[in-house]
Amino acid sequence: MQVSVESVQGLQKRMIVEVPAERVEQAVEQRIARIARSVRMDGFRPGKAPLRVVRQRFGDQARREAYGELIESSFQQAATQENLRVVAQPKIELKDAESGALGYVATFEVMPEITLSDLSGAVIKRPTATVEESDVDAMIESLRRQRTNWVEVDRPARDGDTLQVSFKGTVDGEAFPGGSADHVPLTLGSGSMIPGFESGLVGAAKGEARNLAVSFPADYRVASLAGKAAEFAVTVHRVNEPQLPELDPAFVRSFGVADGTLESLRADVRANMQRELEQRLDAALKERVMNLLTERNPLEIPAALVADESHRLREQAKGELTRAGHSSALELPLSLFEEQARKRVWLGLLVGEVIRSQGLKVDADRVRRKIERLAESYEQPQDVVSWYYGNREALRPVENLVLEDQVAEWVVSRVQVEDDPTTFSAMTAH
């Protein structure tokens, strides 16, 4: 078999292959014999038709099928022979060859050659933070706000109140779609309406009618209204103020704290906050590590891998939109995902090279600890652990995460690490 390889552009290669005539004819004859064993032909019992008759009837089909098998097997053989790490299925074009031989040109991409750069001298900022008493106070207040009770009051409205209102909006004296509503709730200061609407109702009382002159933002989502001046006739039907629950035993027990004490609630809240903070700190450090890895190791990225990852990300996004109640027929442009896909492929190649070059193996004890941490928030943690270990498809992503953690630690061990103090609220803001 004759093989020659040419570089085209970047990671693209062109390989010219010629399979000898004798190998082609052998493959064709083997295919004819295979057909003959099962073919049904008039005048013959199944599988008993003479080869010459089968060859006359099915010769062209046998040659086409033999060509397909030969191209697949010879391409793999040639790629191995030439030490080529092929990325995806090649584009095949048949070419003229000597009589009886099979010639073709295969165009394809190969994996980039990766030589990890020296990381000595690099600096990584490691975020550090602790859960302060003020953070626990803020979380307790957040829990209280989640249980807010709204009580009607007979006073002018203030920021933070929820009003029940009806309104009719006009632009240039004409009503517009979506500009009217009856008896809807509106929390002042929430920012749910256009600028000037909510602030224009501060001080309004039950039964009061107000006319508000406002303008739609220049970047408003409805192009026909963007930047337009509008008037809203608003009637206030009710004014409700928020009342937060007392920090009494009933409130504490509603969060599963059996003894009903505020001290126990704070301890539980702090423990949950500490777990979340540790996860956020680890994730932030890991992100900085991976950014350094890509910054120090520029690569040519195979377009075929980027295309595959872009399609996968798009299907994932479509699934999320469908679960959120949006139309499954929504067609998202592939270009929306290409940059993210490129970064993921780039990082994946580098992580894979670290794993390969350093001989890293997944740490089973760390996998166990990660699964146990995941299971902590469930009522029956051991059942969750057992489910993971009984489900290979669920276990594999956890193992991959642990391997990524091990790669991150390998990088950290080779750079200078400096603490970067931050706060709980900053780490959990998003």
N, C-alpha and C positions, 0 to 999 in steps of 0.2 A: 504494500500500500504506500503510495507516494503522498507526502504531506509537506506543505509549505505554509508558513505563517507570516502575515504582514501586519504591522501596526497601522491603524487607520487614523484615529484621532482620540486623544485622551486614553480612555480605557477600552476603546473599541478595537477589535482585532478582526482580521479577515484570514480565514484558513481555507486553503485549496486542497482538496482531497481527491485522489483517484484510486478507486477500488479495482484491482485486477479483474480481467475478464473471467478467469477460471473461478474466482471466488463468487462473482456475480452469477455465473451459470450454475454453480453448485447450490447457491441459495435459491435460484429459480426452480431447480429440480427438486429440492427439498420441499419447496412450497407446493409444487405440483403433486408430489407424493402425499403430502398432508391433505390436499384437497381430495385426492383419489380415495383416501381411506373412508370418507364420509359422504361423497357426492352421490346423488341419485340421478341416474340417466336411464332413459327409456331403453329397454332391451337388456338391461344388466341389473343384477342384484346390487343392493346398496354396498358401495365400497369395492365392487368387483369389476368396474370398468377398466379396460386396458389403459396403461399410462399414455400411449400414443393418442388414444381417443380423448382422454382428459386434457392432454397437452394441446390438442387441436382446438378444443372447446374453451379451455380456461387459461391458455398460455399467456394472453395479455394481462388478465387479472393477476395471475401468479407473478408475473414480472413486476407489476406495479407494487404488489404487496411486498415482494422481495426487496425492491428498491427502498421502500419505507423502512424495513427492518435493517437493511444494510447501512442506510444513512444514519440511523439512530445508533447502531452498534459501532460503526466505524468512527463516528464523531466522538463518542465517548472514549474509544481506544486512542484516537489521535490527540484528544485533549489531555489524556493521561500521559501519553508519550511526550508531549511538548510541555508538560508541567503547567498547564493552564487551569486556573480556578474559574470556571465559567459561571457567570451570574445567573443567566436565564436561558430559556430556549433560544437557539440560534435562528437567524433568518437563513433559509436554504434556497439556493438557486442552482439548478442543474446546469452543467456546462458540457461542451463537446469533449469527448475523450476518445482514446484509441478504440478500435472496433471491439465491441463486446464489453468494454470496461465501463464503470460508472464514475462520472466526474461531477463534482459539485463544489460550490463556494459557500462557506458558512460565515456569516457575519454575526458577531456577538460581543458582549462586554465581559471583562474579567474583573476579578476582585483586585483592589489596589494593593500594592506592596506596602506594608505598614512597618515602620521602624520607630518605635516609641522614643520620643525625645527625652533628654536628661532633664529632670524636674528640679534638680538641686538649685537652690537660690530662689526658687519661687516662694511666694508668700500667700497663705490662705487666711482670711479673716474668719475665725470661728465665732458665731454668735453665742452669747451667753446671757442668761436671764434667770431670775428666780420669781417664785410666786410670793408676792408681798401681801401683807394684811389688807392693804388698800385694794388689791386685786380681788381678794375674796369678798370684801365689802361690795365692790362693784358687781360681782357675779350674783351675790345675794339680792342686790337691788334689781338686777336683771330678771331674776326668778320671780321677784314680787311683781315687776311690770308685766311679766307673762300672765299673771293671774289678776290683772287689773279688773276692777269692777267699775262700770260706768254708771254714774248717778246723775239724774236730771237736777239742774240747779236753776234758780230764778235770779240770775245776775248776767251782766254783759260777758260775752265770750272772751276767753284769754287763749294765748298760745298753749297748745297741749290739750285743749278741750276738743271733744268730738261733737260736731253739730249735725243735725238732720236738716238738709236744705233741699229746695227745689230751685232750678235756675233755667233761664232761657238766654242763649247767646245769639248775637247778630254781628255780622260784618257788613259794613256799608248798608245797614238797615235790613239785611236779608239773613234769615236763619240759615244755618249750615249743618250738615250731617254730624251727629255726635255732640252738638252744642247745647242740648237740653236734657234735663233729667228731673225726676220727681222723687222727693223723699229719700234722698241718698245720704249716707254718712260721709262726713268730711272732717278729718282731724287737722286742726290748724297747726301749721308748722311742719306738716309731713312732707311738703314739696310735691304732693301728688297732682296739683293743678298748676297752671301756667303762672309765672311771676305776677304778683299783685293781686291774685284772686284770694288766696287765703289771708294775706295781710289786710286786705280790704274788708274782711269780716271780723277782725279783732274789734271788740267793743260792741258788737251787735247783740241784741237781746231776742228772746223768744218772741215770734210774731212780727219781727221787724223786717222790712223790705229795703234792700239796698241796690243801687245801680253802680256797677263797677266798670270803670274804663281801664282796659288792659291792652297789652300787645302780645301776640304770639312771638316766640323767639325766632330769630332769623334761620335757625337750623331745625325748626319744628318738623316732626316726622311727616306731617301732611303738607306737601309742597304748596298746595293752593292756599294754605293759611299762613305759611311761614312769613314772619315779619309784618303781618296785617294787624291793624288796630281793631279791637272788638269791644262790644259792650255786653255785659251780663246783668240781667234783672234777677236778683237772688232774693228768696224768701227763707227766713230762718224759722224752722218749726220747733226745734228743741235745742237746748244747750246742755251737754253732759260733761261733767268733770270726772277725771280719773281718781279712783280711790284705791290705794294699794292695800293689800291684806296685811294684818298685823303679823309680826314674827312670833306667833303663839304656837303652842304644841300642835294644834290642828294643822296649821300651815306646814310645820316641820314634818309631821307624819305623812302629809300628802306626797312627800318625796321619798317615802319608803324608809324613813328614819324611825325605828321602832320606839326609842325612848322619848321622842318628841322634844329633845333639847336642842337649843340653838348651837351649843358647842359641838354636838355630834353632826349636825347638818354642816357646819363650817368645816369639820374634819373631812366629811365625805366630799364636799365641794372642792376643798383644797387638793385632795387626792386625785380627783378627776382632772382638775386644772393642771396639776403636776404632770400627769400622764400626757395630756394634750401638749403641754409645753415641751416636754422631752421629744415628742414626735415631731413637733414643728422645728425645734432646734436641729434635730438629726436631719430632717428633710432639707433645711436651709443649708447646712454644712455640705450635705451630699450634692446639692445643686451647685454650690460654689466649686466643689471638687470637680464635678463633671464639666463645668464651664472652663476650668483651668485645663483639663485634659484636652478639650477640643481646641482651645486657644493655642496650646503648645504643639498640637499635632494636626496641621492642615492636611486635608486629604482630597483626592479626586473621588467623587461619590458616583457609583454606578447609577445611571438614569433609570435602569430597569427596577432597581431596588426602591428608588424614590417613588416611582410610579406605583409599585405594589403597595407601599406604605401609605401613599396618598389615597388610594382606593380603600384601604382598610380604615383609615381615619374618617373618610367620608361616610362609609357604611356605619361606623360607630356613631357619628354625629346624627345620621338619619334615624338610627334606632333611638337615640336619646330624644330627638324631636318628636318621634312617634309616641314614645312613652309619655311625653309631656302634653300630648293631645293635638299636636300639629299633623298636617297631612303627610302621610307616608310617601305621597307622590312628589313631594318637594324635591326638586333636582338642584343640588348644590354644586357649583362649579368646582371642578377638581383643583383648579388653581388656588382656591382658598386654603388648601391643605398642603401644598407643595413645600413651602418653607419649613413648616413644622415637621413634615415627613423627612426632609433633607437632614434636619438637625438630629432627628431620632435615628436615622440610618447611620449618620456620621458617628454619633455617640455609641451606637450599638456595635459598630465595627471596632472602635477603640476599646470598648469594654471587653469584647470578645478576644481581642489581641492580648490584653492584660491577663485575662483568664488563661489563655493558651500559653503565653510566654512564661508566666509565673507558675504554671501548673496548679492553679487554684481549684479546689474542690469544695462543693457546697458543704458547709458546716451543719451537720444534722442537729446538733444541740441548739444552735442558733435558730434553725427552722422551727424547732419545737417551742422555743421561747417566744418567737414571733407569733406563732399560732395561738399559744396560750394567752398572749397579750390581746390578740384579736378577739379571743373568746371571752375576755373578762366582762365585756359589756352585756353578755347574754345571760338569761336566767339559769340555763344549764350549760355552763362552760365546757364540761367534759364531753357532752354530746357534740358540741361544735368541734372540739379537738378530734374526736373520733370520726366525724364526718370528713374533715380535711384528709386524715390519713386513710380513709376508705375511698377517696375520690382523687384519682391521679391528676385529672384535669384541674382540680381546685388546688392541689398541692404544688404543681409545677410553677405557677406564678409566684408563690411564696418563696420557693427555692431560688427563683431568678432574682427576687428582691434581695435575698440574703447574699447571693453572689455579687450583686451590685454593691451591697454594703461592704463586702470584703474587698472589692476593687477600690472603693472609696478609701478604705483604711490603708490599703497599699499605697495609694497616692499620698495620703496624709503623712505616712511614715517617711516620705521622701522630700517633704517640703518644710518650710518654716511656718509654724502655726502661731498666729497672734489672736488673742481674745478680742472680741468685738462686742462690748456690753450693749444690751438692749433691754427691752421691758416685755412683760407678758402681753400687755395690750398691743404693742407693736408687732409681736410675733403672731398674734391671733387675730389681727385686724381683717384679714381676708380669708 
